[in-house]
Amino acid sequence: MKYIALITGASAGIGRAFARQIADSYPSLDEIWVLARRREALKELTRERPGIVFRIFALDLSREEQLESLERKLRKERPCIRLLVNSAGCGKSGPVESQDWRDACRMLDVNCRALTAVTMICLPYLKPGSRLLQVGSGSAFLPQPGFAVYAASKSYVLSFDRALEMELKHRNITVTSVCPGPVDTDFFRMGGITLSPIKKLFLVKPEKVTRKALLDAEAGKSLSICSLSIRMVRLAAKLLPQRLLLELMRAVLL
């Protein structure tokens, strides 16, 4: 049987950092399947690690027929997926009334629908001891005025993960929600997002996020948070009135 890792959103940012880290840390894997829309960016990634067998899948996961092509490939080859990393995502900021509904729906398509589809397509190929890592966000812990749709989409991911974790417990499959704060990638530039001065103070490198996420997954943890600021946000969301927190978020983000 072929043992693989499968990573979505592998062309840039956190997904690319996961691909590099997994290539360096899991020599027993036979192949690493990397998925993203941009084929050339995936080719660049494979050239960075010439000794690693990468399989490139240039797919737009918001399109049903392309999800079906992944499903057919897995059904044909029937590998064992030791690591599944759902890292594909997109975001737009600004008040809801100022955004195009098409952009908002694309966020939901990629952040929620595609993540759910890839997870369900891959589940038959996860075996006891496999690890599922879902890239969420610190935004999952609290609604965010000015980032409303994105934060809501990441809350979906966190809720989905917690239920899925219980469903897969009997199969000894770990589900880890990766919930970073602002990460120093092209995510913000590509989404036309301007970081507030406060958020800029808490930027972390994607390598830090992925390194801790993989360690947390191996330790069987359901949540991976790599920064103190997000731990504080999570604690505040549990202890403080939500109305107060929303007013604070509005002051910071709008």
N, C-alpha and C positions, 0 to 999 in steps of 0.2 A: 504494500500500500504506500502511496505517495503522501508525505507529510508536508503541509504547506502553511504559510501565513497568508491571509487575504486582507488587504488594506485599501479602503476607499479614500478618496481625496488625497492620493499619494503624490500629486504633482507639486505641492507647495505646502508651506506652513507646518502645522502639527502632523499632518499625514505624511509628509516627506520626512520629517524628523523621526516618526515611528518607523518608516521603511529603513532608514539608515541604522537606527538603533537595533531593530530586529535582525537586520543583516549581520551586524557586528556581534550580537549577543546570543543568537540561536543557530550555531553552525550545523546542528543536526537536521535542520529543515532541508527538504529536497528542493523546494521552490518557494519564491515569494511572489504572490500575485498582486500587482499594483494596478489600481483602477482610478481613472480620472478622465476628464474630457480632453485634456491637452496631451496628445501623443508625444510631441517633441519634448515636453517637460519630463515625461516619464522616461524617454530615451536618455535624456541627460542624467537622470537619477541612476539608471542601470550602468552608465559609463563610470560612475563614481565608485562602484563596487564590482570590478571586472570578474572577480572570482565567485560571485553569487549568481545563481540562476533566477533571474527575474522573468515573470510573464507579464506582458503589457496588455492591458485591456482599456482601450480608449472609448469610454462609455459615458453617456450623459444619463445619470441615474434618475433623473426626473422624467425620463421617457420609458413608458411601459415596455415597448418592444426591445429596448436595450437591457432592461432588467431580465426579460425573458431569455435573451441570448446568454446572459450569465447563468441563468438556471439550466439551460440546455448544456452548457459547457461542464458544469458541475455534475449533472446527471450522467454525462458521457464518461467523464474521467473518474468520478467518485473518489476524490482524495479525502484524506483526514485533515480537517482544518484545526490545527493546534492553536492558532491565534487568529481571531477575527477582530479587526479594528475598523469601526465605522467612524471615519474622520471627515467625510465630505460634509460641507456646510457652507452657508452663506448668510449675510446679514446686511441690513440697511437700518440707518438710524433716522430720527426725526419724528415729530408728532404724526400720529396716524393720519390725520386729515391732510397732511402735506405730502403723503406718499402715494405712489401709483399702486393701485390694487394688484396689478400684475406682479410687481416686485414683491409685495407682501405674500401673494400666493406661491410665488417661486420659493420663498423662504420656507414655507410650510411643505412644499413638494420635496425639497432637498433635505431639510433638517428633520422632518417627521416621516413623510411618506416613504422616501427612498431608504432612510435608515431602517424603518420597519420592514420594508420589502427585502432588503439585503439580509437582514437578520433572519427572517423567516425562510428565505431561499437557502441560506447556509446551515440552518439548524440541523438538517438530517446528516450533515457531514462533520458536526462537532462530536467528539468522543469524550469519554471520561477523562478528566484532566485538561480538557481544552479551556481556553480563556477567551472571553468575549469582552472587548473594551469599547465602550460607547463614548465618543467625545461630546460631552455636553458643555456646560458653562456655569460659572458662578452666578450667572443671570437666572439660573433655574430656581434659585432659592427665594427670589423676591421679584414681584412685578416691577418693571422699569419704565416709567414715563419717558418717552423719547426713544425707547427701544422696545416697545410693547410687544410687537409680533415676534421678534427674535427671542426675547425673554420667555414668552409663552411657549414658543416651540421647544426651547430647552427644558422647560418645566415638563413638557410632554415626555421628552427623552428620559428624564429622571424618574418619572412615575412609571413609564413603561419598563425601565430597567429593574426597578424594585419588584414589580410583579413577576417579571420574567425570571429574576433570580430565584424566587421561591418555586416557580414551576420547574426550573432546571436543577434544583438542588439534588433531587434523587438521581440525576445523571452525573453528579460530581463535575458540573460545568460552572465556572466562576463568571459572574457578570459584574464588571467594574465600571461605574460611571466616572468619567474623567471630567472634573469641573474646575477648570482654571479661571483665573481672572483675565485681564488683558494680556495678550501674548504678542511678542514682538515679531509679527509676520506681516505679509501683504494683505491680510484679511480686511483690515480697516481701509486701506487704500482702494482695494477692489470694490468694496461696498460703499465707497464715498463717505466714509465715517470719519468725522473729526473727533479725536480723543480730547476729553476735557483735561486740564492741567492735573487734576487729582488722579485721574486714571493713568496718566503718563507716569506718575510716581511709582505705580505698581506693576509696570510692564515686566514680564519675565520672558526668558528665552524659551523657544519651543523644546529644545533639548532637555531642559530641566523638567518640563511638563511630562515628556514622554518617558524619561528615565524613571521618574517616580511612579508613573502610571504602570509601567511594566513590573516594577518591584511590588507595587500594591496588588496587582493582579496575581502575581506568583504567590503572594502571601494570603490570597483568598479574600481580599478586602472588597467591599461593595462600593466604596467611594474613594476617589483619589483627588486630594486637594493639595496643591504644592505651594500655596502662598498663605501667609498669616492673614492677609486682608480678606480673603474669601472665607477663611475659618471664622473671622469676626462677623462677616455678613451673615453667614449661616446661623451663628449663635444669636445675632440680633433679630433675625427673622423668627426665631423661636421664642424670644423673650419679650420683645417690644411690640407695642400695638402697630398693626400693619398701616393704619392711617398715618401715624407719625413717620414711619419709615418711608412711605410713599411721598410725603411732603419733603423729606430730606433728599430722596432720590430726584424729585423734580427740581429741587434747588441746585443739585449737582449737575444734572444731565440736560436740563432745558435752558 
